[in-house]
Amino acid sequence: MSEYQYYEFLALDRPLTDDEYEHVRALSTRADITRTRFVNEYQWGDFRGNPSALMDLCYDAHLYFANWGTRILMLRLPLSWLDMDTAAEYCNDETFSARRSGKNIVLEFHSEDESGEDWGYEIPGSLGLFVGIRNELSAGDLRPLYLAWLAGTGYILDEYEGDEPDGSQEDDFGIEPPVPAGLAQLTAPQRALADFLRIDQELLKAAAEGSVAIVEKPDADQDAAMDSWISGLTKQQQSEALRRLLSDDHTRARKEILRSLQPRAPKPSTVRRKVASLVAMAASLADIRDAERHRELEQQRELREQEAQRQRESRLALLSDRGERPWADIADLIAAKKPTSYDAAVRLLTDLAEISRRRGRSEQFAERLAELRAAHQRKPSLIERLDAAGLP
């Protein structure tokens, strides 16, 4: 299978200017490009542009996928929404980084997998799945950043597969960053991000153990907040807000107003765990999951065996009432001289052997089987099947 790459960019806060549009168009003649979106797929060659530079210049979100296992998501948002110091607490060498770009911050989420599972053309979601993360971060919801950090911790879990860490490696792995509330209540964009970053489910469950629950507020509270905000504005402020909403920058103006009305996310927990302890808990949860899965498979196997035995008993009961007819059927099947017919004949003989054993007539069955083998000794394929079935 050939190599495959997918590039997607979105301009969320404003459409591209003429100059920006021409610049992007010059980078690719085959891409689907509008004032707000860029999409291109490559099965040979490569994109001539620099995704990081395009994020600095004109785009707010970027998704990259390569079928050899690379996944990249970039999000740009104003520094007034998320400051560098906060983002830096969650950065690591594997899956998450943050950099300043003028008045903005650019976040990069990265995942690599060399197992070959991505070796196909199935894109892990569209960029639209992730754009809600920008608004969540603007409201102080740091769960996306924690998920990105946690994805990097998964590499430690992979290293200790079969050799569970005991929590004593604090010096090597350090302490987790501040734990946001609601890790057991991920939003749709956050669940998409967790899947995109290939976060181990047991690792996520272990992390959620140290995260308090979020109490959802009814929509009526948001309506009340909007009424209160509007009534608190002076005439000049109302005019300014209306002027911004009618300007070319209306998209960002609306987002900033809505951001000011959003309920702020609870502050992260001050209790922070050793990374090694977190990994050890995830490994323990994985053992529990595997044990439960093993029990489930055993139960399924037992049910299959019971059903097979029930069907066999029903089949044996029918055969018992047919007298000599099964032996005639066996003769007809052997005469067909086909592998499938031989198989059917051997199954019938196996059932007749069991019926004879239950009736105490195994010797009589053995005599008839010996006669059958002697009559067909020049059919090696049949004889091999009889031997394999334990019918000597």
Order of alpha helices (4+ residues) and beta strands (2+ residues): beta-alpha-beta-beta-alpha-beta-beta-alpha-beta-beta-alpha-alpha-alpha-alpha-alpha-alpha-alpha-alpha-alpha-alpha-alpha-alpha-alpha
